[in-house]
């Protein structure tokens, strides 16, 4: 381990002597982990069902319908307002088209992996996140489905820890898989429960 | 953990309940009763020469002045309030019950019974081994009457606390000692067969902060606002002289906002001073006891095992003088956000603060091995990136930030709930990522901002592993293997030696070793009996505390 280059003023009056060394010094020598930070290739990552995209595209479709209606109305109506309607419809349709693609791509990024001690949940394309939740910290495991997702036979598994900032939610799991996951997690959590 | 009485719970023969102090109902509603009585007396006083009116009024054969009628009504309300309070007092009782499995049971379980309620009867049973902290506090008026309140905090937060108000002061302290007997980390006395069961009296004075200095520090922290006010006033007067009085009058309206801000700040400052005056820090084997307060006094006990986060804060103006404040977050503490975080030391010399944290938590918050995020971070955090830094100590993560208000955050790994890493679009382009440690509710998550992506990857793996290893252990034994750079023994040693010169002039108590090996071994053994993870037995023969050298 290399000695720190700049030392910190002991009196604490100046803390700006933060060392700007190459940051891998923080953890010392040791091979850098291979692969993507958010997708450790050694793990079996499981995707969520693409039916989640169907669910999430539903509001988009509704928006597109409104846009279409506005467009048709704009074409048929013979008043100076039809320009406004045309523009509105165009914008709505364009937005819906973009959202249509984005939603699908966003859904494709949801992944989870079970390790021996913890569960990893990762998602996001532009803003990427990975959360590692130890089984011992799980307090409640919820499986929930709204009417739409229930029809699509998918459910959301939510992991509750004592922390409010833990962002642990896996949406769009096929219902049977969700229940199986919940049971596995509950069993593991019971075996490893730790106090606060 | 306030359980309603259940059938499956072991039967406790209803013991003789103790009552709270008889003045309790009066004190609880003293505001309402006081105001009403004063108003009534005032109204009656105006008719003092006509007291016989009251008699006639009751007879119903007099023309009662409106004022008098109102006064009578108020008196009636006050009497009803008092009567209700009295009935409620009669129905309130508590008792401390100790269950032993047999005569020789060294680990009796203490339970506090707390019965209350007239219409809706509530019978709470509080298992004392679940209690996170026991505080004795004295608001102003009860203090004048020599009364005090005992409050028990449970891990579940603000909702789950029991307040026994009011008791005579001596009784309150006695009750607190009794309760601490049966809390897992409290006195520790009942757990130690060699010592007779008596309250933990072995405590040492760690620090006493003079109110004089507290006032100075508080004023200094808010000096920016005063300067701003001064500048605005000068500017307004200047404008008045330069452009005539109408402009001055106009600019006075601008001053108004500043004055309002000033008043708010003054109120906060006065609140801080009132709360933290007479600040005394005592140290017992496993906890810190704080007593403070000018008008109302509060006595808090902070169990070291419950500490979720410690911060050393250095506002700009304090840094010129080398001062700092130590703040702490504890599980189960009131987290409604209305009151500022509890100060562990409202103001102290920076090095004193660092040494204090080191002595109680075994973590050196001035560890020099803090690594910054590197030059790339300037694109994401142009102003503050130079002040960001992170290091992994044996017991927890240390992070610091702040250009003006330097803050060092320390969280023990053992308290970490989950680890997460996030990467925004810009960070991705720069090859950076931000690592978080999620802490229990009420504690902001710990952040390692803008680390190199590869390093972030290692950090995540490392933090997960460290948290896992320390989770089941009672308190932060340095058990990490020497191959791990973050916990390498050598730099730690150096750090401790570097610390030494500054240490000499500090009171000896600060450097006292923690003498609680025994308690911990005992507790672990006890936990083991309850069927917890065998992992807890690891590190039992490790040195308790590196600071103890």
Interface residues (C-beta under 8 A of the other chain):
Chain A: X1 X3 X4 X7 X8 X10 X11 X12 X13 X14 X15 X16 X18 X19 X20 X21 X22 X23 X24 X25 X26 X27 X28 X29 X30 X32 X33 X37 X38 X117 X118 X126 X127 X128 X129 X130 X131 X132 X133 X134 X136 X137 X161 X162 X163 X164 X165 X166 X167 X168 X192 X194 X196
Chain B: X155 X306 X312 X314 X319 X320 X322 X324 X331 X349 X350 X351 X353 X354 X366 X368 X369 X370 X371 X372 X373 X374 X375 X386 X387 X388 X389 X390 X391 X392 X400 X406 X408 X415 X417 X418 X419 X420 X421 X422 X423 X424 X425 X428 X433 X436 X438 X439 X440 X441 X442 X444 X445 X451 X452 X453 X454 X455 X456 X457 X458 X459 X460 X461 X462 X464 X467 X468 X471 X472 X484 X485 X486 X488 X490 X491 X498 X499 X502 X533
